[in-house]
Amino acid sequence: MIDSFLRHTFGGGTDTVSAPVFYPRGLLPTSSSILELSVIVPILNEAGTLPSLLQMLAAQRQIAFELILSDGGSNDASLTMVRKLVGELPYPLQLLQGPRGRARQLNFGARAARAPSLLFLHVDSAWDDPLALRCAVDHLRGHTQPVAGHFPLRFDLGTPSCAYLYYSCKAQLGRPGSIHGDQGMLLSSSFFDELGGFEESRSVLEDTFFAEHLRERGKWILLDAPLTTSARRFAEEGLLPRQLLNALIMNFAHIGWDDFFVHAAGVYRPQHESGQLKLSPFFELIASLLAQMPKARQRQLWHETGRYVVGQGWQLALWWDVRRLWRRGSQPETLETTTLDWFEAYLTPLLVRPTMVRMTEALVRLWFALSRRWLRWRRG
């Protein structure tokens, strides 16, 4: 998902860079104990989450790995906590203090990595399987062509949810635009270097664009061990508001409307720790930016949006398949994409026609106008 990009892009932190601090446990790896994997985790004010990550990784077995925490300017107790706990860890840890911004932090961590394989991971990720890393690295080594792996995604929910089941199913399909950093990204360091790393010019969705760049040069494979991620932010902000904002973000990033992200910082900062996410300020920002555009540019943006939405029509078909799975009480790995396959074979060729794109564009404009009016009425 893309729920954590806002904190790294619009949150606190500095752009100063300090020398990396390396905390080994015992001796550095020797010829009889060579590092196989570098786990790279970008952090920013994660004092409440880091202990769980460190403990979870300590439970991994039969693999020699290092953990690299790439800090983007934390001003909470994150760094102090790491320095306090590091002596208890059964693996070496590097704590890097560098530039803010997720792409920069990920690249900074990759440059410090000493293993032939890299795993980019979110701080709120966890496996139940103590052999998750061992099996993942072995799985990757079994391929001769350039490949990268992502994990099946699960959510730490108190009660089952069809919506979260949908996101798990969507993630495991590995379709264009559906692989994000919360699924973990495992690849060789040489392949990462060949790809040129994450685009630091991108303020958002650097992981998604990296995934699509990788797809052009290699192949994504689904690894075995399910990776659980926190649903806390969805619960705090509201699943529907968060997903609507995510949809807007995905669209604007896809069509290259960077002005939205420049101005959205000022909208998100005042409310990012206040609980429920308020969509009205974002809709007002979009309307204001559109009003400042020449009419020709407005028409172009709406047309590109219509084309993008048409390209996402398959998600409605997937939702139908997931609903059937939900009613059976089954797990994502048993998903049957009967409706999705039919949709792709018969409806997709019709939807991409210019007439359908224009109709979709008109419907999206109507949806935006009505949603904005409703949000303004609700706000009072």
N, C-alpha and C positions, 0 to 999 in steps of 0.2 A: 504494500500500500504506500500512500504518499502522505500519511498523516503526520509524520515527524519533520517534514522538510521545513515547515514554517518556523519552528523553533530554531533550527540551524541557520536559516536564512534571515529571519527577522528578529531573532532573539538577541540576548546580550552577548558579551564576549569582546575580545580584542583581536587585533590583527598582528600582534607581536609574535615573534618566533624565538624560542629559546632552544638551547641544545637538548637533545633527547636524554632522558634519564633512564638508565638500564638497570633493572633489578633482577639479577640471576638468583636462582636457588641452587646452591652448591656450585659445581664447576660448569663451565660452558660445555655444550655438546661436543663430544669427541668423535673419533672415527667409528666407535662402537655404538654411539648414540647420536645419530645425525638428525637434525631437524627435518621433518617431512612437510610441515605445514606452518604457515604464519596466519594467525587469525587476527584480522584488522577490524577494530571497532571504533567508529567516530563517537566522541562523547561531548556533551555540553550540559553542565549542571545535572549530572545523573547520580548524585549521592544516594538517592533512594533506591536506585536500580542496580548499581554496580555490585554490591555484595552478592546478589543472586546470580549475576553473570559469572563472577569469579568462582563461586561455589559450584555452579553447574559445570563449568569447564574443568574444574578439579576432578569431577566424576568421570571424565572421559578416559578410556583405557586403550592400551596397546598402540599408542601413537605418540610420537615425539613432536610436540608443537610448541610454539611461542604465542603469546598474546601481545598484541600491540594496541594500546589505547591511544588514539590520536585526539588530543583535546583541543577544542577550538576557542578556549578562553573561559573556562568555568570559573565562576565566582562564588560557588557554594563549597561544600566540604568534599567534593569529589576527589581532588588531588590528595588531600590529607588522608582520606579514607584509604586510597590505593596504597599510599606509602605505609600506612599502618598495617594493612592486611597482607602485603606482598610477601612477607617472610613466612607466611603459612601456606603459600601456594606450591604445588608440586610441579610447576612449569615456569619457565622464564617469562618475564614480562618487561616490555618496554613502555614507558610512559612518555609520550611526545607532546610537547606544548608548541603549537604552531598556529598557522593562519586559520581564521574562522571561515566557515563555508564547507558544506559536506564534501563537495568534490575535492577541494584542497586538502581536507583532512584525510580523505581516503588515499589520495595520491601521495601525501606526505608519509602516511603509514606504509604504503607499498614500497616507497624508496628505502625505508629502514628495514624491510623484511629480509630475513636471511634464509628462508626456506624456498624450495623449488615450486611449491604450490601456495596459492593465496586464497583465503576465505574472507570475504567482506561480509560482516555480520552486524546486525543491529543490537544495541545494548539490552533490549528487552526480549531477546530470543532465548529459547531453551529447548533442549532435547531430553526426552525420558530415556532414550537408548544410550548406554555408556559406550557403545561402539559406533555411534553415529559418525564421528570423524574418521575413524579407521575404515569403515565401510565406504564412506564417501570418497576418500582418497583412492582406495582400491578400485572403485567403480570408474573413476576418472582415468586411471592408468590403463584401464582395459580398452581404451579407444586410441586409435592411431591418428585419426584426423583431428583437427583443432576443435575442441569441445569445451564447454563450461557446464557446470551443474548448478541446479537450484533445487531446493528442498520442498516437499509437500508442506503446505501451510495450514496450521491449525490455530485456533484462538482459545485463550484461557477463559472460558465462559463458565458461569455458575450453572446456567441452564442452557439446553440446546437452542439453536436459533437457525431458522431457514436462511436468513440473510447472510449470516456468517458461513453457513454451509455453502452458499452460492460463491462467496469469495474464495473459499478453499478450493472448490471445484474449478473456478476460473483460473486460479493460480496454477493448478497442476496441469492444465492444458498447454501452458507455455505458448499461447498465441501471441502474435505481435501486439505490443503494448500492455501485456498482462504480466510480464516479469519485472518485479521490483526488488528493491534491496531487502525488504522484510522477509523474503524467501531465502536469503543467503545467496552469495555468488561465489562459486568455487571454480578456479581455473589456474593454469600454470603461470608462473611469473613471466616466462618467456612470451606466452600468448598475450598476457596483459601488456607487456612492453610493446609488442607488435601492434596492438590496438591503440597505443598512445595514451592509455589511462582514461580517467574521467575528464570530461570537458569542464575546465574550471571557469569558463566564461558563462556557464549556465548556472543561474541562481536556484533553479528548481529542477526536479526530475532528472538529475544527472545520472541516476542509476537506471532509469527507464531508457534514456537515450543511449547509454552505454550498452544496455542489453540488446537494443536494436542494431547498434553498430557491430556488436559481436555476431549477431545473427547473419549479417552480411558476409562475414569472414569465416564463420564456423557454424557450430550447432549447439543448441541447448539440450541438455538431457535432464530428466527428472531423477533425482537421487532417492534413496530408499527411506531414510528415517524422517518422520514428520517433525517439522520445526514449529514449535508453539511460540506465538507472539502475543503481546499484551493487547487486550481490548479495552484497557482503561481509558485511553483518550477518546475512543468512540463513545464509551459510556458517559464520560464527563461532558463531552461536547454535543452528544446526540448523534446517533448513527445517520439519520436522514440528512440533517444539515451538513455533516461532515462529508457525506458522499456526494451531495449536490455541489459543495465547494470543490471537492476533488474532481468532479466531472468538468466544472468550469476550468479548473487549472489544467487538466489534461488537454482540453480543447484549445485553450489559449497558447499553451506550450507547443502543441502540434502545428498550429497555424502561424506561430512566430509573433504573437502579439505581446511583445516584451514590456510595453508601457504599463500593462496591468500589474505586472510583478513589481515594477519600480514603485508604483503608488500604493499597492496593496500592503506594503510594510506598515505604513501609517495607519491603516485600518485594523490590521491584526494585532499590533502591539498592545493597544489599550485593553483588549479583551482576551488575550491568549491564556490568561490564568484565571479567568473569571467564571469558568464552568461552561454553561451552555453556549454554543457557538451561535452568534447572531449573523444571519445572512443579509439582512437589509443593508448594512453599510457597504457590502461588496456589490450588491445590485445597484446601489446609488452611484458607486464609483464607476462601474461599467457604463451606466447611462451617461454620466458626466464626461467620461473619456470619449464615448461615441459622439456626443454632441459637439465636441471640439474638433472632430475629424471633418475633412471634406466629404461631401456626399458620395463621391466615387469610392473613396477608401472605406466608408461605411458599408456600401453595397458589396465591396470585395470581401470584407471581413465576414459579413453575414453569409455570403455564398460559400466561403471556405468553411465556415461553421456547419452549414447544411451538409456539405460534402463529408465532413468529419463524422457528423452524427449518423449519416447513412452508413458509413463504414463500420459503425458500432452496432448496427441492427442485430447482428448475430447474438448479442448479449441477451436480447429478449427471448430468442429461441433456447439459449442455454438455461435461462431462468425456468422455462417450462420443464426442461429435463431435470433440473435440480428440484423443482417442486415434486415431481414424481418420485425422485430419490428420497426426499424428505418424508413423504407419506409412507414410504416403505420402512422408514427408520434405518436406512442404510448409510454407509460411510462414503466419503468422496472417491475412494479407490474403486468403488463398484459402479461409478457413474456410467450410464449409457447415453450417448449423445444422439439419439434417434431424431429428435426434433431439430437439433442443430445441423445434423448432416443433411436433412431434407431442406432446411432453410438455405444452406450454402449452395445446394445443387439447383434449386428452383427459384428462390426469391432474390438472392444476392445479385444475379445477372440483371434482374429487372430494376432493383433499387438503385443501381449505379448509373442508370440512364439520366441524361440531363433533366428531363421533365420531373423525375422523382426527386432529384437533388433540389430543384427549385421549390417543389412542394414541401420538402422537408425544411428548407430554409424558411419558408413562410410560417410553418408550424412552430419552428424554434423561436422566431421573432414574436409570434403570438404568445407562446408560453412565457417568454421573458417578460413581456409587457404585463400579462396577467399576474405573474408571480411577483413582480415588483409592486404592482398595485395592492395585491393581497398583503405583502409584507409591510407596506406603508400603513395600510388600514390596521393591521395587527399591532403595529408599533404605537398607533394612536396619534 
